Amino acid sequence: MVGKWSLHNAEKTCWNCPAAELKGNIDFRACGQTMQRLKLMAEDTEILIRCRRRPELGYFEPTITFKECPEWELTEYGYLLRDMRVLILGIDGYLGWTLALKLGVLGCQVSGVDNFLRRKMVREKGSMSVVPIASMKERLKAAKEVLGVEIKFKKIDILDRRRLGAFMKEVQPEAIVHYGEIPSAPYSMVDADHAIKVQYNNVIGTLGL
């Protein structure tokens, strides 16, 4: 049963679709203000897009709604791009892994990277999780056997732009969820070296992405 809040994105159009490519190869979704300016321009001039999923359509006006587009499917959470390719950075974390499983169950093609830094940080401080955390190999196996979800994983440090870029070209994500930053404030305040390590990973890693 679709809840009353589930159709929140039914009337969203190609402007909000990750498969849309603006003519001229400008990413109009990069900035909300830019998108609004383009929409205002569209009132006087013709702005066209191309669908990466349906190139046979050529260029057309971005007015098709998610409800009208065959690439979008209705789920209990609203409309979801069918078989959407999602890349999760920091997939080994408690947020990244649970999101990967949920998206996989919803039908998304999930891929992810992690360098297991969080596990190393916990060991460094002589701590441990109350609930034992399985290895990534065991997690991937369980996801496939229990949920039927196959996740493509590679051990990559987000600071390694060359390897991260190569993996992104391989999986061609339509959406990226960035959980690859170090979230621990106490760890960053151990001393100056730890603070610099956290800042370097979070700032340079995100800029590299």
C-alpha positions in Angstrom: 0.0 0.0 0.0 1.4 3.4 -1.0 1.3 5.8 1.9 0.0 9.4 1.5 3.6 10.7 1.6 5.0 8.3 -0.9 4.1 10.3 -4.0 6.2 13.3 -2.9 8.3 13.1 -6.1 5.6 12.0 -8.6 5.5 15.4 -10.3 9.3 15.9 -10.4 10.6 16.1 -14.0 13.7 15.5 -16.0 15.2 18.5 -14.3 15.6 16.2 -11.2 16.6 13.0 -13.0 20.2 11.7 -12.8 19.9 10.2 -16.3 19.2 13.6 -17.8 22.0 15.4 -19.7 21.6 19.0 -20.6 22.4 20.0 -24.2 25.9 21.5 -24.1 27.0 19.0 -21.4 26.4 21.5 -18.5 25.5 19.8 -15.2 22.5 22.0 -14.3 21.9 20.0 -11.0 25.3 21.1 -9.5 23.8 24.3 -8.1 20.2 24.9 -7.1 20.5 28.6 -8.0 21.8 27.7 -11.5 18.9 25.4 -12.0 16.4 28.1 -11.1 18.1 30.5 -13.5 18.0 28.0 -16.3 14.3 27.4 -15.6 13.7 31.1 -15.9 15.6 31.2 -19.2 13.5 28.3 -20.4 10.5 30.6 -20.4 12.1 32.7 -23.2 14.4 30.2 -24.9 14.3 26.5 -25.6 16.4 24.4 -23.2 16.7 20.7 -24.3 18.0 17.6 -22.6 19.0 14.1 -23.7 18.3 11.0 -21.7 21.3 8.8 -21.1 19.0 5.8 -20.7 16.9 6.5 -23.8 19.2 8.2 -26.3 16.9 7.2 -29.2 14.6 10.1 -28.0 17.2 12.6 -29.1 16.9 16.1 -27.4 13.6 17.1 -25.9 12.2 19.6 -23.4 12.6 18.4 -19.7 8.9 18.3 -18.9 8.3 14.5 -18.5 7.3 13.7 -14.9 8.6 10.7 -12.9 5.0 9.4 -13.0 5.0 9.5 -16.8 8.5 8.2 -17.5 8.8 4.4 -17.9 12.3 4.6 -16.3 10.8 5.4 -13.0 9.0 2.9 -10.8 6.6 3.4 -8.0 7.8 2.1 -4.6 6.5 2.4 -1.1 8.9 5.4 -0.8 7.8 7.2 -3.9 9.2 6.9 -7.5 12.6 5.3 -7.9 14.7 5.2 -11.0 14.6 1.6 -12.2 17.8 -0.3 -11.6 19.5 2.9 -10.5 23.3 2.6 -10.3 24.3 3.8 -6.9 27.9 4.1 -5.7 28.4 4.3 -1.9 31.7 5.7 -0.6 32.4 4.3 2.9 30.1 1.3 2.3 31.6 -0.6 5.3 30.3 1.8 7.8 27.1 1.4 9.8 25.2 3.9 7.5 26.9 2.8 4.3 26.2 -1.0 4.7 22.6 -0.7 5.8 21.9 1.7 3.0 23.5 -0.7 0.5 21.2 -3.5 1.7 18.1 -1.4 1.5 18.8 0.0 -1.9 19.7 -3.5 -3.1 16.4 -4.8 -1.9 14.6 -1.9 -3.7 16.3 -3.0 -6.9 19.2 -0.6 -7.3 22.5 -1.8 -8.7 24.8 -1.1 -5.7 28.5 -0.7 -5.7 30.8 0.6 -3.0 34.3 1.4 -1.9 36.0 1.5 1.5 39.5 1.4 2.9 38.4 0.0 6.3 39.9 3.0 8.1 37.1 3.0 10.7 38.0 -0.5 11.7 41.6 0.5 12.1 40.7 3.6 14.1 38.7 1.4 16.6 41.6 -1.1 16.9 44.1 1.8 17.4 42.1 3.0 20.5 41.8 -0.5 21.9 38.1 -0.5 21.5 35.5 -2.9 20.0 32.0 -3.0 18.8 29.3 -4.3 21.2 27.8 -6.2 18.2 30.6 -8.1 16.3 31.0 -6.7 12.8 31.6 -9.3 10.1 34.3 -9.0 7.5 33.3 -7.4 4.1 33.7 -10.8 2.5 31.2 -12.3 4.9 28.9 -9.3 4.5 28.8 -9.6 0.7 28.2 -13.3 1.0 25.3 -12.9 3.4 23.7 -10.1 1.4 23.6 -12.4 -1.6 22.5 -15.6 0.2 19.9 -14.0 2.5 18.6 -11.0 0.5 19.5 -11.9 -3.0 21.5 -8.7 -3.2 24.7 -8.6 -5.2 27.0 -5.7 -4.3 30.1 -4.8 -6.3 32.9 -3.8 -3.8 36.4 -2.7 -4.1 38.9 -1.7 -1.4 39.8 1.8 -2.4 41.0 4.9 -0.4 39.1 7.9 -1.6 42.4 9.8 -1.5 43.5 7.6 -4.4 41.9 9.6 -7.2 43.2 7.4 -10.0 41.7 4.2 -8.6 38.5 5.8 -7.5 38.1 7.4 -10.9 38.7 4.1 -12.7 36.1 2.4 -10.5 33.6 5.1 -11.2 34.1 4.7 -14.9 33.6 1.0 -14.5 30.3 1.2 -12.6 29.0 4.4 -14.1 27.0 5.6 -11.1 23.8 7.6 -11.5 23.9 8.6 -7.9 26.8 8.8 -5.4 26.3 8.6 -1.6 29.4 10.0 0.2 30.0 8.4 3.6 33.8 8.3 3.0 34.6 11.1 5.6 35.8 10.3 9.1 32.9 11.2 11.4 34.6 10.8 14.8 35.1 14.1 16.6 36.9 12.4 19.6 39.3 10.7 17.2 40.2 14.1 15.6 40.9 15.6 19.0 43.5 13.0 20.2 46.3 15.2 19.1 47.5 17.4 16.2 48.5 14.4 14.0 45.0 12.9 14.3 43.3 16.2 13.6 45.4 16.7 10.5 44.7 13.2 9.4 40.9 13.7 9.7 41.0 17.0 7.9 43.2 15.7 5.1 41.0 12.7 4.5 37.7 14.6 4.7 38.7 17.8 2.8 41.1 16.4 0.2 39.1 13.2 -0.3 35.9 15.1 -1.0 37.7 17.6 -3.3 39.2 14.7 -5.2 35.7 13.1 -5.6 
